Amino acid sequence: MSDASETARTSYARVEAGMKRRRAAERRFRFLGKCAVGLGLAFLAILFVSIVGNGYSAFWQTRITLDVTIDEATIDPAGAREPQVLRTADYGALIKQSLRDMFPEVSGRRNRFALYGLVSNGAGFDLRDKVLADPALIGRTISLTVAADDDVDMLMKGHIDRRAPESDRRIKDNQLAWIERLETDGRIGSAFNVDFFANGDSRDPELAGIRGALMGSIYTLLVTLGLSFPLAVSAAVYLEEFAPKNRWTDLIEVNINNLAAVPSIVFGLLGLAVFINFFTLPRSAPIVGGLVLTLMTLPTIIIASRAALKSVPPSIREGALGIGASPMQAVMYHVLPLALPGMLTGTIIGMAQALGETAPLLMIGMVAFIADVPGGVFDPATALPVQVYLWADSPERAFVEKTSAAIMVLLLFLATMNALAVLLRRRFERRW
């Protein structure tokens, strides 16, 4: 009996020691998992803090208030008020005259040129728009608020140190004195940057906006959605419901899965060779970008749509067929409506992936500098990710905040699309 008891105690001790080792290993695994999650969240937080810290100031713009006399002799010497004459008049001369009136002590060509540099090159266009909207302003003196030059904007936002030596900053001492005088007079301040959302791209940072890139992305996504959704759903329904199971369909399924992993730049090369060189479609147009992104997103939507069709219980099909419905009717009126939420979720995720793509759009020429806002799918355009790429390569400090602000807008769109996918699934998903 003593030997049996000793054996039992030894066995129990071995089991207990093994359990301790397994529990210790489990605790280490959980600790490493928590560390991995925490590290990932930390890097994500650093990324977001960096983007927001650099980009939030782009939503505010430094503006200067001027008293501008709209001289009829300069704007409309004939007094006919013809729109073409008013549109082509030299409004920049009126802006310069206003600055000279505010600082009459400034003399010399170099000093005056520095004085004119306090305001944006777009100030004349702002005045032109006011005059065209109301020609009765001609001959009057009006208060006009215009955008400041990007260097002045960076100074007012604290990105340029006023106490630094003159040689180390882009704002010279005389300009700094003029700015401080404007501050004392209450003529310089900050306002919401409407131009960032209303303008297209520009060489001047204070005038550059995302409207052109935003419209280009919208047109591109509309083309992508209009082509990829019906094609992908049709292909998924055929492969899942009607296609015979043989080596050809197996080959098609394998290739669809492989295409989902092909680098996006390969689709850009394909679009360049086929849609531009062969079909001679316009370069740098949303129609070509939409076609390329359609090829890229088709495998993703097909796979998601097939998974949604597989999730529908066979009893739905059998019940429809049992009451006399044809196979097509069973799919169209019973299976497809139940699988549609999953299909829509996959489509939105595919659209979000397409929205963030840059490489295929670079290959088809959407990297070109385009200042005009596109009016259709055949007009030259760029896209938000490409706009970020272009601004990130610009040397001006003001483009750094523009780049981060454009990233914030892009991330907002992506988050919205992913949230919409989650809401659609929760709203329409059925549990069996």
C-alpha positions in Angstrom: 0.0 0.0 0.0 2.8 2.4 0.8 4.4 1.8 -2.6 1.0 2.5 -4.3 0.6 5.7 -2.3 4.1 6.8 -3.1 3.5 6.2 -6.7 0.2 8.2 -6.6 1.9 11.1 -4.9 4.7 11.1 -7.4 2.3 11.0 -10.3 0.3 13.8 -8.7 3.4 15.9 -8.2 4.4 15.4 -11.9 0.9 16.4 -13.1 0.9 19.4 -10.8 4.4 20.5 -12.0 3.2 20.1 -15.6 0.1 22.2 -14.9 2.2 24.9 -13.3 4.4 25.0 -16.4 1.3 25.2 -18.7 -0.2 27.9 -16.6 3.0 29.9 -16.7 3.3 29.4 -20.5 -0.3 30.6 -20.8 0.4 33.7 -18.7 3.5 34.5 -20.8 1.5 34.1 -24.0 -1.3 36.4 -22.7 1.3 38.9 -21.6 3.0 38.9 -25.0 -0.4 39.2 -26.7 -1.2 42.2 -24.5 2.2 43.7 -25.2 1.7 43.2 -29.0 -1.7 44.9 -28.9 -0.4 47.7 -26.7 2.5 48.3 -29.0 0.3 48.3 -32.0 -2.1 50.8 -30.4 0.9 53.0 -29.3 2.3 53.2 -32.8 -1.2 53.9 -34.1 -1.6 56.7 -31.5 1.8 58.1 -32.5 0.7 58.1 -36.1 -2.6 59.8 -35.5 -1.1 62.4 -33.1 1.6 63.2 -35.7 -0.9 63.6 -38.5 -3.4 65.6 -36.5 -0.6 67.7 -34.9 0.7 68.7 -38.3 -2.6 69.0 -40.1 -5.2 70.6 -37.8 -3.8 74.1 -38.4 -4.5 73.8 -42.1 -8.2 74.2 -41.4 -7.5 77.7 -40.3 -6.1 80.5 -42.5 -4.5 83.8 -41.7 -6.3 86.6 -43.4 -5.6 90.3 -43.8 -8.2 93.1 -44.1 -7.5 95.8 -46.7 -9.3 99.0 -47.6 -9.4 98.8 -51.4 -10.5 101.7 -53.6 -12.0 100.2 -56.8 -10.8 102.8 -59.2 -12.9 103.1 -62.3 -10.0 104.3 -64.4 -8.2 101.1 -63.7 -11.0 98.6 -63.8 -13.3 100.0 -66.5 -12.0 103.1 -68.3 -14.8 103.1 -70.8 -17.5 102.8 -68.1 -19.5 100.2 -70.2 -19.4 97.6 -67.4 -18.9 94.8 -69.9 -18.3 91.5 -68.1 -15.3 90.6 -70.3 -13.6 93.9 -69.6 -14.3 93.5 -65.8 -13.0 89.9 -65.9 -9.7 90.8 -67.4 -8.9 94.0 -65.5 -5.8 94.4 -63.4 -7.2 93.9 -59.9 -3.7 93.2 -58.5 -2.8 96.8 -59.1 -5.7 97.8 -56.8 -4.4 95.5 -54.0 -0.9 96.9 -54.3 -2.3 100.4 -54.2 -4.2 99.6 -51.0 -1.0 98.2 -49.4 0.9 101.4 -50.4 -1.8 103.5 -48.9 -1.6 101.6 -45.6 2.2 101.9 -45.5 3.0 105.2 -47.2 6.5 105.3 -45.8 7.6 102.2 -47.7 9.7 103.2 -50.7 12.0 101.5 -53.1 11.3 98.6 -55.4 12.7 95.9 -53.2 10.8 97.1 -50.1 7.5 97.4 -52.0 7.9 94.0 -53.5 8.4 92.7 -49.9 5.2 94.6 -48.9 3.2 93.1 -51.7 4.4 89.7 -50.6 2.3 89.9 -47.4 -0.8 89.0 -49.2 -1.6 86.0 -51.4 -1.4 86.1 -55.1 -5.1 85.2 -55.1 -6.1 88.5 -53.5 -6.8 90.0 -56.9 -9.1 87.1 -57.9 -11.1 87.6 -54.7 -11.6 91.3 -55.6 -12.5 90.4 -59.2 -15.2 88.0 -58.0 -16.7 90.7 -55.8 -16.8 93.2 -58.6 -18.3 90.7 -61.1 -20.9 89.9 -58.5 -21.7 93.5 -57.9 -20.4 96.1 -60.5 -21.9 98.9 -58.4 -18.9 98.6 -56.2 -16.8 100.3 -58.9 -15.7 103.8 -57.7 -16.2 102.9 -54.0 -13.8 102.0 -51.2 -14.6 98.6 -49.7 -13.2 96.5 -46.9 -11.7 93.3 -48.3 -10.4 90.4 -46.4 -7.9 88.3 -48.3 -5.6 85.4 -47.6 -2.1 86.1 -46.3 0.9 84.7 -48.0 1.9 81.2 -46.8 5.0 82.5 -45.0 2.9 85.0 -43.1 0.5 82.2 -42.3 3.3 80.0 -41.0 4.5 82.9 -38.9 1.1 83.6 -37.3 0.7 79.8 -36.6 4.0 79.7 -34.8 5.9 77.6 -37.3 8.3 80.4 -37.9 10.2 81.7 -34.9 10.0 85.5 -34.7 13.0 85.7 -32.4 15.3 83.8 -34.8 17.9 85.7 -36.8 16.7 87.3 -40.0 18.9 85.0 -42.0 17.2 81.9 -40.5 13.6 82.8 -41.3 11.7 83.5 -44.6 10.1 86.6 -43.1 12.4 89.6 -43.1 12.6 92.2 -40.4 10.8 94.8 -42.3 7.9 92.4 -43.1 7.8 91.4 -39.4 7.4 95.0 -38.5 4.6 95.5 -40.9 2.8 92.3 -39.6 3.1 93.6 -36.0 1.6 96.8 -37.1 -1.3 95.0 -38.8 -1.8 93.0 -35.6 -1.9 96.3 -33.6 -4.5 97.7 -36.0 -6.6 94.5 -35.8 -6.2 93.9 -39.6 -4.8 90.4 -39.4 -6.4 87.4 -37.9 -7.4 83.8 -38.3 -10.5 82.3 -40.0 -11.8 79.0 -41.1 -10.0 77.9 -44.3 -12.8 77.7 -46.8 -10.3 77.7 -49.7 -9.0 74.3 -48.5 -12.3 72.7 -49.4 -13.3 75.1 -52.3 -10.2 75.3 -54.4 -8.3 73.0 -56.6 -4.5 72.5 -56.5 -2.2 75.5 -56.7 1.5 76.3 -56.7 0.8 78.7 -53.9 0.2 76.8 -50.7 -2.3 79.3 -49.2 -4.5 78.8 -52.3 -4.2 75.0 -52.7 -7.3 73.0 -51.9 -8.6 69.5 -52.1 -11.8 70.1 -54.1 -10.3 69.0 -57.4 -8.8 65.8 -55.9 -12.0 65.2 -53.9 -14.2 65.4 -57.1 -11.7 63.2 -59.0 -12.0 60.6 -56.3 -15.8 60.8 -56.3 -16.0 60.4 -60.1 -13.4 57.6 -60.0 -15.4 55.7 -57.3 -18.7 56.2 -59.1 -17.2 54.6 -62.2 -15.7 51.8 -60.1 -18.9 51.1 -58.3 -21.1 51.2 -61.4 -18.9 48.6 -63.1 -17.6 46.4 -60.3 -20.8 45.8 -58.3 -23.0 44.3 -61.1 -20.1 42.4 -62.7 -18.9 41.0 -59.3 -22.4 40.0 -58.1 -23.3 38.4 -61.5 -20.0 36.4 -61.5 -20.5 35.3 -57.8 -24.1 34.2 -58.4 -23.2 32.2 -61.5 -20.1 30.5 -59.9 -22.0 29.7 -56.7 -25.5 28.8 -57.9 -25.3 27.8 -61.6 -21.8 26.9 -62.7 -21.0 23.1 -62.9 -18.3 21.9 -60.6 -15.5 20.9 -62.9 -11.8 21.7 -63.5 -12.6 24.8 -65.4 -14.6 26.4 -62.6 -12.0 25.3 -60.2 -9.4 27.0 -62.3 -11.5 30.2 -62.4 -11.9 30.2 -58.6 -8.2 29.7 -58.1 -7.4 32.6 -60.4 -9.9 34.9 -58.7 -8.3 34.2 -55.4 -4.9 34.8 -56.9 -6.0 38.1 -58.5 -7.0 39.4 -55.1 -3.3 39.2 -54.0 -1.8 40.8 -57.1 0.1 44.1 -56.4 -2.0 47.1 -57.4 0.7 48.6 -59.5 0.3 45.6 -61.9 -3.3 46.7 -62.5 -2.0 50.2 -63.3 0.4 48.8 -65.9 -2.5 46.8 -67.4 -4.7 49.9 -67.5 -1.9 51.9 -69.1 -1.4 49.2 -71.8 -5.0 48.4 -72.5 -7.2 51.4 -71.8 -4.8 54.2 -72.7 -2.5 52.8 -75.4 -4.9 50.4 -77.0 -8.3 52.0 -76.5 -6.8 55.5 -76.5 -9.0 56.7 -73.6 -8.0 60.1 -72.1 -5.0 60.1 -69.9 -5.4 61.2 -66.2 -9.2 60.9 -66.4 -11.5 59.4 -63.8 -12.9 57.0 -66.4 -9.6 55.3 -66.8 -8.9 55.3 -63.0 -12.4 53.8 -62.5 -11.7 51.0 -65.0 -8.3 50.2 -63.4 -9.8 50.2 -59.9 -12.7 48.0 -61.1 -10.2 45.3 -62.2 -8.5 45.6 -58.8 -11.6 45.4 -56.7 -13.5 42.7 -58.7 -11.8 39.8 -57.0 -12.5 41.2 -53.5 -16.2 41.8 -54.2 -16.6 38.4 -55.9 -15.1 36.6 -52.9 -17.2 38.5 -50.4 -20.4 38.0 -52.5 -19.8 34.2 -52.8 -19.3 34.1 -49.0 -22.6 35.9 -48.6 -24.3 33.4 -50.9 -22.9 30.5 -49.0 -24.2 31.9 -45.7 -27.8 31.5 -46.9 -29.2 28.2 -45.6 -30.0 25.5 -48.3 -33.5 25.3 -46.8 -34.3 28.7 -48.4 -33.4 27.3 -51.9 -35.2 24.0 -51.3 -38.3 25.7 -50.0 -38.5 28.0 -53.0 -38.0 25.1 -55.4 -40.5 23.1 -53.5 -43.3 25.5 -54.1 -42.6 25.6 -57.9 -40.1 28.4 -58.3 -37.5 28.0 -61.1 -33.8 28.0 -60.1 -33.5 31.5 -61.4 -36.5 32.7 -59.4 -35.2 31.0 -56.3 -31.9 32.8 -56.6 -33.3 36.2 -57.6 -36.3 36.5 -55.2 -35.1 34.4 -52.2 -31.4 33.8 -52.0 -30.1 37.1 -53.4 -32.1 39.5 -51.1 -30.8 37.5 -48.1 -27.2 37.6 -49.3 -27.3 41.3 -50.4 -26.2 42.8 -47.0 -23.0 40.7 -47.1 -22.5 41.7 -50.8 -22.9 45.4 -49.9 -20.5 45.1 -47.1 -17.9 43.5 -49.3 -18.5 46.2 -52.0 -18.0 49.0 -49.5 -14.8 47.5 -48.2 -13.6 47.1 -51.9 -14.5 50.8 -52.5 -12.6 51.8 -49.4 -9.6 49.9 -50.7 -9.9 51.6 -54.1 -10.2 55.0 -52.5 -6.8 54.6 -50.8 -5.0 53.3 -53.8 -2.2 55.4 -55.3 0.1 53.2 -57.4 -2.3 52.3 -60.2 -3.4 55.9 -60.5 0.2 57.0 -60.9 0.7 54.6 -63.8 -2.2 56.1 -65.8 -1.1 59.7 -65.3 -3.3 61.0 -62.5 -0.2 62.3 -60.9 -0.2 65.4 -63.1 -0.6 68.9 -61.7 -4.3 69.8 -62.4 -5.6 73.1 -61.0 -9.1 72.9 -62.4 -11.9 71.0 -60.7 -13.1 68.2 -63.0 -16.6 68.5 -64.3 -17.0 64.9 -65.5 -15.4 61.5 -65.8 -13.6 62.4 -69.0 -11.9 65.6 -67.6 -8.3 65.5 -66.4 -8.3 64.9 -62.6 -6.3 63.6 -59.7 -7.4 61.8 -56.6 -7.0 62.3 -52.8 -4.1 59.8 -52.3 -2.3 61.2 -55.3 -2.8 64.7 -54.1 -1.2 63.7 -50.8 1.7 62.3 -52.7 2.2 65.5 -54.7 2.0 67.8 -51.7 4.3 65.6 -49.6 7.0 66.2 -52.3 6.7 70.0 -52.1 9.4 71.9 -50.3 7.3 74.7 -48.7 6.5 74.3 -45.0 2.9 75.2 -45.6 2.4 72.1 -47.8 3.3 69.9 -44.8 0.1 70.9 -43.0 -1.8 70.6 -46.2 -0.5 67.1 -46.6 -1.5 66.1 -43.1 -4.9 67.7 -43.5 -5.6 65.9 -46.7 -4.6 62.6 -45.0 -7.1 63.4 -42.2 -9.9 64.0 -44.8 -8.9 60.7 -46.5 -8.9 58.8 -43.3 -12.3 60.3 -42.4 -13.7 59.0 -45.7 -12.2 55.6 -45.1 -13.6 55.4 -41.6 -17.0 56.5 -42.8 -17.1 53.8 -45.5 -16.0 51.1 -43.1 -18.6 52.3 -40.5 -21.2 52.2 -43.2 -20.3 48.6 -44.0 -20.6 47.6 -40.3 -24.0 49.3 -40.0 -25.3 47.7 -43.1 -24.3 44.2 -41.9 -25.9 44.8 -38.5 -29.0 46.3 -40.0 -29.8 43.6 -42.6 -28.0 40.6 -41.3 -30.2 37.6 -40.4 -29.2 34.8 -38.1 -30.4 31.3 -38.8 
